[in-house]
């Protein structure tokens, strides 16, 4: 069976002899773009060479963007605030408003973002190519670089390589469709509106955090990080934990703070249902499942992103937890305790990794419970409970022993409402970005089939 074929002279021209480079999907994308009127990225932009050495400004506070700071789904940037002397050696490239940054290190992860006004003249990693557009709308180009046509080209460039990286020359060779300015402006309006909605969502989330902190008095909690501390033998004998980290003073401080919070305090298992319901996707081998992994949860917002769709026979052994809308997913692994998520309506009846605890409650509003678990009051208790040398995790046997303050629902509701609004705005923002990408892909598909754009 022939999967795809390529002419010998084309192979010689490109000096690429690896079969993966000629996958049907890649060939189809290339064909559609070439039938459509297109140009290379080099023809419509320049690659910025501006550099800055933060070490020359040791006390100056800088906003730094690393590859890991770019959300591969939305292009959102999480800023690192650093002083010059704290900046890593790769913090060298200067970015300007409306420039686009794209990863040269892991392009197949689609780490692409557009620089907004508040990031003008800041620093990014040398792992990015910094693109200054000249003959194309930068917001349109950003959206295009998130489409399958651009991603296929980026992934294709990293084939047959020990180190999956590309050069600026590779990125400059990406084919970009030429479209009417009115179309580009429409795409710009979608992307900008999406950005504004995500910004509003962040503000709602921050307001909810502030209200939670005020309700619980968390701003009064001052944790002590002590290198030397002691504990009584009776505590060791009762817990059977001989690792010093388990007895850090901050863990005791958090529990004492909760007990003195002024609210009724109960064990988690007394007020929250810890679901153990599991399913076996392999029993329905051709059924499609939405599969939620730890890596799908944005640690900054708790939003579940880029969920995999898998058939039952493809499901890994850890794809077992049955979840429903409104469930809170709590990571059990020490390195992922920030990965606490909330299951939205569209992911009802999904399957989640066994790396999560799945919880729900009649006493706590789901959005409130979600935010409470993202606070230090709960995360530090989770951290204390972790056990294991190779892959530390919270044991199922002790998870239900966490202490939790029982907040009246009338105090939970305003916090819950702010989180609902934040989630709603994020959903709208995602839909707008998807609309922008879809319209670009439809434009290429329609006009490519007609042999012109």
CORURQUI-V603657 format. One record per residue. D_FIRST is the distance of its C-alpha to the first C-alpha in Angstrom with 1 decimal. Layout:
# CORURQUI-V603657
d_first = (D_FIRST;D_FIRST)
This chain:
# CORURQUI-V603657
d_first = (0.0;3.8;6.3;9.2;11.0;14.8;17.4;19.1;22.5;21.6;20.6;23.9;25.8;24.9;24.9;22.0;19.6;18.2;14.6;16.0;18.2;15.4;14.1;13.4;16.7;18.6;17.5;18.4;21.7;22.5;21.9;24.1;26.8;26.9;27.2;29.9;33.1;32.7;34.6;34.1;36.1;38.3;39.5;40.9;42.1;43.7;43.2;46.5;48.1;51.0;52.0;54.6;55.8;57.0;58.9;61.4;62.2;62.4;64.1;62.4;60.1;56.6;53.6;50.6;46.9;44.4;40.7;41.1;43.5;41.0;39.5;35.8;35.7;38.8;39.8;43.1;45.0;47.1;49.9;51.4;55.1;56.1;59.2;58.7;59.4;56.8;53.9;51.1;50.7;47.5;49.6;50.2;48.6;50.7;49.2;50.7;50.6;47.5;45.6;42.1;41.1;37.5;36.5;35.5;35.1;32.7;31.3;28.4;31.1;32.2;35.8;37.2;40.8;43.4;46.9;49.6;53.3;54.4;52.1;53.4;54.3;53.0;50.8;47.2;45.2;44.1;40.6;40.5;40.2;42.9;42.2;45.0;43.9;45.7;44.1;42.3;43.5;43.0;42.5;39.8;38.1;38.4;36.6;33.9;33.3;32.6;29.9;26.1;26.1;28.5;27.2;23.6;25.4;27.5;24.9;22.8;25.9;26.2;22.8;23.1;26.8;29.2;31.4;29.7;32.2;32.3;35.2;37.1;35.6;32.1;33.4;35.3;32.1;30.8;30.4;32.8;33.1;36.5;38.0;41.5;44.2;45.0;41.4;41.7;45.0;43.7;41.1;43.9;46.0;43.3;42.8;46.5;47.3;44.6;46.3;49.8;48.7;47.3;50.6;52.6;50.5;51.4;55.1;55.0;53.5;56.1;58.9;57.7;57.8;61.3;62.5;61.1;62.8;66.0;65.9;65.4;67.5;64.7;66.1;69.0;66.9;67.3;65.3;66.6;64.4;66.5;65.5;68.2;68.8;70.0;69.7;71.7;70.9;71.0;68.0;66.0;67.2;66.1;62.7;61.9;60.3;61.4;59.3;61.6;59.2;59.6;63.2;63.0;65.9;63.7;62.3;65.8;66.8;64.0;64.9;68.6;67.8;66.0;68.9;71.4;69.4;71.8;69.1;68.6;66.3;64.1;61.3;57.9;57.1;60.3;59.3;55.5;53.0;50.5;47.5;45.8;43.6;40.1;36.9;34.0;30.8;28.8;30.6;28.8;25.3;23.8;26.9;27.0;29.8;31.6;32.1;35.1;35.3;38.3;36.6;36.2;40.0;41.8;44.7;47.0;46.8;45.2;42.7;39.4;36.6;32.9;32.3;28.9;27.2;25.5;24.4;26.5;24.2;23.7;27.5;29.2;32.2;34.7;33.4;36.2;39.1;39.6;41.1;42.7;44.0;47.1;46.3;47.1;44.7;46.6;44.8;46.1;45.0;47.6;45.5;44.4;47.7;47.4;44.2;46.1;44.4;45.1;42.7;42.8;42.5;38.9;37.9;39.9;38.2;36.0;35.4;36.9;36.8;39.4;40.7;42.7;45.8;45.6;49.1;50.9;54.6;57.2;59.7;57.7;56.0;52.3;52.3;55.5;54.2;51.1;53.4;55.9;53.2;52.3;55.9;57.4;59.4;56.3;54.0;56.7;57.2;53.5;53.7;56.7;54.9;51.9;51.8;49.6;49.3;45.6;44.4;47.6;47.4;49.8;50.2;50.0;53.4;55.1;53.3;55.5;58.6;58.2;61.3;60.9;63.6;63.9;64.3;65.7;63.2;65.4;64.9;61.1;60.6;61.2;58.8;56.2;56.6;56.0;52.8;51.6;52.4;50.5;47.4;47.6;48.0;45.0;42.9;44.1;43.5;39.9;39.3;40.9;38.6;35.5;36.9;37.2;33.7;32.4;34.5;33.2;29.6;30.4;32.3;29.5;27.0;29.6;30.9;27.6;26.4;29.7;29.3;32.5;34.2)
